[in-house]
Amino acid sequence: MSASWKLSAFGQKNVIQSALLVHDGREEWDAQLVISGREIAEDKPDDWVLEAWYPTKPIEAQTSAIQSLFDGKAPQITSEQIADQDWLTLSQQGVDPIHAGRFCVRTPDHDAAPGAIDLVIPASQAFGTGQHETTAGCLTILSQIHEQGVAALNIADIGTGTGLLGFAALKLWPNAHCTASDIDPICAGVVEDNAALNGMMLGEGRGAMTMLIADGMDDEQIQARGPYDVLLANILAGPLIELAENFAEAVTRDGHVVLAGLLSSQEESVKRAYERNGFELCARHINGDWSILWLRKLS
């Protein structure tokens, strides 16, 4: 196996996580450049590292791409050659299983957790491995919605990334239809691979996920497959506010939305946008610096 390379950027937890969110919002990204973030040591939970794994020696463009995630305040980027190892496997080292609600999300090199709903998501180009507080928070809220007896027959996962949230919803409501979408074409292949890993069906029938490449709700198939009982959107605060009216049109009366990707300081602005469009807040979950909102449509 040929040598691989790792780019590393050390910083505070909030800085690294913000960079990961910026990466998630990028429409174009080098498909060979896999990134992940993690804490360095258990006794220093605020000290994190962003790692980028590359199968060949990075050129200036790859280093600049990592620097651009930090909004002009990038920490020093170090480069390290790692000989004769699997760079994708290395990118998953230190990625411990995440337990959130009824779910355990793990990479393939970990064992399933007894009693939990098991989801296997490798580190990949797409956002949504369960490691970020927003994704884990959505899984917690999804579990709560199910525990409250909500019956979902039609689900949407907007900005799906790896497909994780859509798969989780189908685990809870196995007779539902699920429509997943993302703006990044890379996600289509990622979702297909993850569906196979988790024994999930892709297609049109009940219990299956239909994967679409689309920008927000601006897609005829997304619109035609609605209205939705449960709509998930783990994106960013700005797009969530812009999409409030579209989501209101796409959700059934008494339907539910789960919104994530917003900092706690942005929660009020997002909540107001949805209240103006006929939603009420059912619950909020705080995970680190992030808010995850569960709202129900009244009219």
Secondary structure in CASP SS format (residue, H / E / C, confidence):
PFRMAT SS
TARGET T0000
AUTHOR 0000-0000-0000
METHOD secondary structure of the structure
MODEL  1
M C 1.00
S C 1.00
A C 1.00
S E 1.00
W E 1.00
K E 1.00
L E 1.00
S E 1.00
A E 1.00
F E 1.00
G E 1.00
Q E 1.00
K H 1.00
N H 1.00
V H 1.00
I H 1.00
Q H 1.00
S H 1.00
A H 1.00
L H 1.00
L H 1.00
V H 1.00
H H 1.00
D H 1.00
G H 1.00
R C 1.00
E C 1.00
E C 1.00
W C 1.00
D C 1.00
A C 1.00
Q C 1.00
L C 1.00
V E 1.00
I E 1.00
S E 1.00
G E 1.00
R E 1.00
E E 1.00
I E 1.00
A E 1.00
E C 1.00
D C 1.00
K E 1.00
P E 1.00
D E 1.00
D E 1.00
W E 1.00
V E 1.00
L E 1.00
E E 1.00
A E 1.00
W E 1.00
Y E 1.00
P C 1.00
T C 1.00
K C 1.00
P C 1.00
I C 1.00
E H 1.00
A H 1.00
Q H 1.00
T H 1.00
S H 1.00
A H 1.00
I H 1.00
Q H 1.00
S H 1.00
L H 1.00
F H 1.00
D C 1.00
G C 1.00
K C 1.00
A C 1.00
P C 1.00
Q C 1.00
I E 1.00
T E 1.00
S E 1.00
E E 1.00
Q E 1.00
I E 1.00
A C 1.00
D C 1.00
Q C 1.00
D C 1.00
W H 1.00
L H 1.00
T H 1.00
L H 1.00
S H 1.00
Q H 1.00
Q C 1.00
G C 1.00
V C 1.00
D C 1.00
P C 1.00
I E 1.00
H E 1.00
A E 1.00
G C 1.00
R C 1.00
F E 1.00
C E 1.00
V E 1.00
R E 1.00
T C 1.00
P C 1.00
D C 1.00
H C 1.00
D C 1.00
A C 1.00
A C 1.00
P C 1.00
G C 1.00
A C 1.00
I E 1.00
D E 1.00
L E 1.00
V E 1.00
I C 1.00
P C 1.00
A C 1.00
S C 1.00
Q C 1.00
A C 1.00
F C 1.00
G C 1.00
T C 1.00
G C 1.00
Q C 1.00
H C 1.00
E H 1.00
T H 1.00
T H 1.00
A H 1.00
G H 1.00
C H 1.00
L H 1.00
T H 1.00
I H 1.00
L H 1.00
S H 1.00
Q H 1.00
I H 1.00
H H 1.00
E H 1.00
Q C 1.00
G C 1.00
V C 1.00
A C 1.00
A C 1.00
L C 1.00
N E 1.00
I E 1.00
A E 1.00
D E 1.00
I E 1.00
G C 1.00
T C 1.00
G C 1.00
T C 1.00
G C 1.00
L H 1.00
L H 1.00
G H 1.00
F H 1.00
A H 1.00
A H 1.00
L H 1.00
K H 1.00
L H 1.00
W C 1.00
P C 1.00
N C 1.00
A C 1.00
H E 1.00
C E 1.00
T E 1.00
A E 1.00
S E 1.00
D E 1.00
I C 1.00
D C 1.00
P C 1.00
I H 1.00
C H 1.00
A H 1.00
G H 1.00
V H 1.00
V H 1.00
E H 1.00
D H 1.00
N H 1.00
A H 1.00
A H 1.00
L H 1.00
N H 1.00
G C 1.00
M C 1.00
M E 1.00
L E 1.00
G C 1.00
E C 1.00
G C 1.00
R C 1.00
G C 1.00
A E 1.00
M E 1.00
T E 1.00
M E 1.00
L E 1.00
I E 1.00
A C 1.00
D C 1.00
G C 1.00
M C 1.00
D C 1.00
D C 1.00
E H 1.00
Q H 1.00
I H 1.00
Q H 1.00
A H 1.00
R H 1.00
G C 1.00
P C 1.00
Y E 1.00
D E 1.00
V E 1.00
L E 1.00
L E 1.00
A E 1.00
N E 1.00
I C 1.00
L C 1.00
A H 1.00
G H 1.00
P H 1.00
L H 1.00
I H 1.00
E H 1.00
L C 1.00
A H 1.00
E H 1.00
N H 1.00
F H 1.00
A H 1.00
E H 1.00
A H 1.00
V E 1.00
T E 1.00
R E 1.00
D E 1.00
G E 1.00
H E 1.00
V E 1.00
V E 1.00
L E 1.00
A E 1.00
G E 1.00
L E 1.00
L E 1.00
S H 1.00
S H 1.00
Q H 1.00
E H 1.00
E H 1.00
S H 1.00
V H 1.00
K H 1.00
R H 1.00
A H 1.00
Y H 1.00
E H 1.00
R C 1.00
N C 1.00
G C 1.00
F E 1.00
E E 1.00
L E 1.00
C E 1.00
A E 1.00
R E 1.00
H E 1.00
I E 1.00
N E 1.00
G C 1.00
D C 1.00
W E 1.00
S E 1.00
I E 1.00
L E 1.00
W E 1.00
L E 1.00
R E 1.00
K E 1.00
L C 1.00
S C 1.00
END
